[in-house]
């Protein structure tokens, strides 16, 4: 009984930490884009940078 309860709480903690990591990653990507190019929409820049990196890898 006790082991299953601790396993449940452990999985909840892991899930919450993963969600917070993903959220903070999006926030930092947004802030970085806003600081570097404030005139454009950040997510467009973010994805265009990924596209440029993929094109550079292909060449």
Steps between C-alpha positions, in 0.01 A plus 500: 500500500771744601721421201220564251417835663863611488522391136192709418642806672833446325335485156303816581821679598675386182206610286485842664874551461485408130211742445688779678814432294304515173324817613822674604661396169219670309528810719876528447461448124235772497712741703809432289308571180347816648842631606684415178229606252222697673342611169392151395279232645725287722369157407540569128863591565546198723372258238681677215826461694429129529434484125827684429690259723346201322588646159857562615528138614376373164759702305 
